[in-house]
Amino acid sequence: MELVNATQMQAGYTQGLRPDGRELLVVVVKGTFTLPKPGEAPCLADEQLPLVEADSFTGEPGLSAPLYESDYAPFKPRCDVILSGCAYAPGGKPAAKVPVGIKVGRVAKVFNVIGDRKWEAGIGGIGPGFAVPFDRKPISYDVAFGGVDAFSEDPADHDAYMLNPAGIGYRKGLTTGPIDGTPMPSTEERDDPVKSPLGRYRPMSFGPIGRAWTPRCQLAGTYDDAWLENVFPFLPSDFDDRYYQCAPEDQQTDYLEGGESVTLVNLTPDGRRDFQIPRIDVPVHFFLADGGRVDSTARADTLYLDPDGERFAIVWRAHLPLKRNMFEIGQVVAGKMSRAWWRARELGKTYYSSTAAAVDRARSTDEDEGA
């Protein structure tokens, strides 16, 4: 199968699977844009970020926070809004606590970033220690409330905070090991500050959540003996497509159509950025091997914000259910082709954008035949 990319962005394809066992041809387009300064508009970046083929992490996979998830999800029911970056103290003056926030479509999320601090033992028990002022501090689930409590010599006392097992500050109990002087989380909700290692706090970050974390893992379906004997290697019947959403629920919104307002607060050195999502249509045409054609429009279902890199990326996705396999599809065109290209295709001819392109094609053909 041939994929023709006419978007000036990155494009790729993969094969997906439905719970009913039907296979999908999935086409993904990813565009990278400049993060505009005040008064400017975003434009296509000179450097286009590649499609992410495998999940990446801030450290050791499975033991650290996800950084980017694979762009090749078969389907997303909604749009994920993901941000990787740092908190910046207003005006560059060090502060012990800085509120940060994003707003995109229906997503509006604000929380506090706290300077480095440790749990301290006092007369009233274990509590938060002094926060060290900062002017710039990375944000990730690595420094959000959570983690694994494996301090006890008895493995039966070990526990993980499955809302965020990559985090810090959580303890199953006060007797499972030393707590005084151990790190506290650096992010917390504005109206529910972290006060105890025994609490059940909501981990705060803007990054993706792990596939095995709750409540996401509960959407993956049931993999029991009955599934192993009767359904494997297909997905279980109770698999939920929402499992493919890598953003926490409060960072999911409707598919982007373009024109949505974006606001970033204390996530850049200048304190605030406001801009609008560009309006871009990404048509996808599936040309069947038997001569038929299926026209589709890819949906923007992922927004990656990278303020430190002064850029952001949008991922569009389209899929086509297959009757048997990918050999049913002869060619896929992503993006808008010229009228001359469509006319040449109707006539069964090959279209060349220039004489030079035709010469290059002829030379490569001659070389192939000579070989």
N, C-alpha and C positions, 0 to 999 in steps of 0.2 A: 504494500500500500504506500502511496506517495502522499506526503503532506506538503502543501504549498502554503507558505507563510507570506501574506501580503500586508502585514500589520505594522512593520518597523519595530515590532516588539518580539519577545521570545514566544515560541509556540512548541508544543509537543503533544504526544498522544499516548494513551495506555489502554489497557483493557480492565474493565470493572466487572463486578458481579452483584446481581440482585439476590435478595433472600430466596426468591423462587427459583434460583439457579440460572436465570437468563443472563447472558453476557452482554456487556455494554462496550461500545467504542467511545472513549472519553477523550475529548480534545481540550487542551488547556492553553490559554494565552496569558502572558504576564507582561505588564508594562511598568516601567520604572520612570518616575517623574521627579522633578526638582521640588523641594519643599520651598515654597515662595516666601520671600521677605515681605514685610508689610507693604501693601499697595501693589504687589506683583501678582501674577497668575502662574499656576504651575505649568510646566511644559515638559515634553518628553526628554528624558535625560540622555546625554551622549552615551553613557555606560548603562547598558541594560542588564539588570541582575539575571542570572540564569535561573531556570526552574529548579526548585529544590527536589531532589530525587529521593532523599531519605531524611528522616527526622534527625535534627541536630540538637545538641545540648550544651549547656554552659560548662559542663565538665564531663565526668564519666557517665555514659548513658545508663539510665535507670536509677542513678544515685544523685542526679542533679536536675535542675529545672530544664524543661524543653526550651529551646531557643527559637527554632523554626521547625514547622512540621512539613512533611512532604506536600508538594503542590498537586500531587496526583490523586487526590481523593475522588472517588467515582461520582459523588453527588453531595451537595450541601443544601439543606432545605432553607437556610438563611445565610446572611453574610457575617463572616467573622471579622471583627476589628481587633487587630493585634498591634501592640507597640513595644519596641525594644529601645530603651534609653535610660536617661538619668534625670534625677531631680536637681534643679538649680535654685539656689537661694536667691530671693529677689534682690536685684541690684548688685549681686555678687558679694553681699555682706554675709558672712557665715551665720547660720541659724541652726538651732537645735531641732527645729520642726518646720517642715515646709509642706504646704498643701499642693498637691498636683492633680491635674484633671484633664480629661478628654471629653469631647462632645462630637459625635458623628451620627447624623440621623436621629434615631431614637435612643442611641447610646449616650448616656451622660454619667460619668463615673469620676468621683473625687475621693481621695484618701490622703492621709498624712504620711510623709517620709520622715523618719526620726534618725538622728545621728547615732553613731555606734554607742551601745550601752550594754550592761550586763545585769543579770539577776543578782540582787544583793540581799543578804540575810540581815534582818533587823529585829527589833523587839516585837513588832507585829507579824513577823514571819518573812517569807520571801516576797520581794517586790521589785519594781523597776529601779534601776540605778540611774546615775547622771548620764544624760545624753551629750555626746561631744558635738559641738557645732560643726557644720560642714558648709562648703559652698557648692559642691557637686557630689552626688552620690548615686551609684547605679541602682536600678530597680529591677528586681526579678523575684521569682518565687523562692530562690535560694535564701533570701533574707526576709521572707514573709513568715508569719507564724506557721509552725508545723514541725516536721522532722520525724526522726525515729528515736525512740527511747530504748536503747540497748545497753544501758549502764549497769543493770543488775547482773549479778553472777548467775542468777537463776533465769534461764531462757524463758520460763513460763511468765516472767514479769515483763518481757520485752513487748513493745507495742509500736505502732506507726500511726501517725496522724494522716489518714488516707485522703483528707481534703487537700493535703500538700505534704507528702512524705519527704520532699526535697528541702523543706524549710528548716527553721531553727526555733528554739525556745520552748518546745512542747515537752512535757513530762507526763507519764501515766500516773505517777504518784510521787510524793515527796520523799519516799524511802527507797526509790529505785537507784539512787546514786547521787553524787555531789551536784548541787545546783548553784550554790553561791559562786559567783564569778564566771558563770558560763554565759555565752552570748544570748542576747535578746533579739527578737525580730526588729527590723528597721522600717516596717510598714504596718499600718493599722487603720481601721475605719475611724472616721472623724468622731462618730458618736459612740464608739465602743473601743476605747483604748485597751491595749494589752496590759493587764495588771497581775496575772497569775500564770505560771507554767501549766497549771491544771485546767485552764479555761478551754472553751470550745469556740475560738475566735475564727472569723472568716478570713482566710489568707488573702492579702491584697497585693495585686500586681497587675500589669497590663499584658503579660505574655501568655502564650498558650499553656493549657493545662495538660497533664500527662494522660496518656491513653488508659492507664490502669488506675487513675485516681477516681475517687468518688466525687460527684455522682456520675461522671462520664462512663465509667466502666459498666454501670448498670444498664446502659443502653446497648451494650454489645451483644446481649442475648444470653441464652443458657447453653452451656457446653458441658452436658452431663453424659452419662453412659448411653442414654437413649440417642442423643445427638451423635455420639461417636459411632454407634452401631448402625443408625438408620439415615443419617443426614450427611456426615462427613464425606467429602471435603467442602460441602456447601455451607452457607451461613445458616444459623438457626432461624426458625420461623419468627421468633420474637426479637430478631435484630431490628434496631431502630436507626433510621438514617441520621438522626440527630447525633449519633456517635461520631460522625465525620466532622462535626463542628469542633474545632480545636480551641476556640475562645470560650471563656466562662460565659454563662447565660447572660450576665449583665453587659457583655460586650458583643452581643449578637443583635443584628438589626435586619431590616428588609434588604433585599438585593439592591445594590447601588445602581442608580439610573443616571447619575451625573447631576451636578448642581447642588448636591447636599453640602451644607456648611460644616466645616471642620474647625474646631477650636482646641488648641493645646495650651495649657497653663502651667508655667514653671517647669516646662520640659525642654526649654531652650534657654541659652544664656540671656536672651533679650526678654524673657519672661512670658511672652504670649505670641502665638501665631494664629491667624485666622485666614482661611482660604476655602475655596469650593472644589469639590471633586469634578474633574473634567468630564464633559459629555462625549463619550466615545461609543459608537456602535461597533460590535464585533460580530459580523455575520459569519456563519460556518456552513459550508455547502458540502454535503456528502454525496459523492458520485458513485453510484452502485456499479458493480462489475457487469451487471446485465443491461446497463444503459439507463437506469432510472436515476433520480436525483431527489435528495431530501434536503430542504433548506431549513436552517435553524439560526437562532441568535444566541450567542453565548451570554451567560449572566455573570455579573460581577459579584462574586460570593466571598471574596477575601480582600481585606485592606491591611497592608503592612505599613506601619508608620515607623520611620527611622529618623527621628529628629537630629541625633548626633551626626548622622551621615548626610543631613540636609536633603533627604529624599523620602519618597514613599512609593509603594508598589501596589498595583491592583491586579487581581487574578480573575479572569473570566473563564467560564467552564460551559461546555456543551457536551451532550452525550446522545448516542443513538443505540437503541436496543438492537441486538443482532439476532438473526434467526438461527444461524449455526456458528459462524466464526468470522474473523476479520477479513477473510478472503472474499467476502461478499462486497467489500468496499475497494474500489480501484484507486480512488483519489479523494482527498479532503482538501478544501480550500478555506483557509482562515483569513478573514479580512476582505476588503473591497478590491475587486479586480476591475480593470478598465473595460470599456465597451469593446475595444479592439480585441481584448483577450477573450471575452465572451463570444464575439463574432467568429473568431478563429476556431474556437471550440465547437461551435455549431456547424462549421464547415469541415470539421475533422482535421484541421491543420494545427501546426505548432506555432504559437505566438512568441515573437522575440521583441523585447523592448527596444532593441537597437540593432544596427548592422553588426556592431562589435559582438553583441551577444550571439547572433547567428553564426558569426565566424568562429567564436570560441566553441560553440556547440559542434560545429562541423569538424573542427580540429580534434576535439575530444573523441568524437565518433571514429575518425580516421585512426587515432592512436589505439583505440580499443580494438578495432578490426585488425590493425597491424600486429597487436600483441597476440 
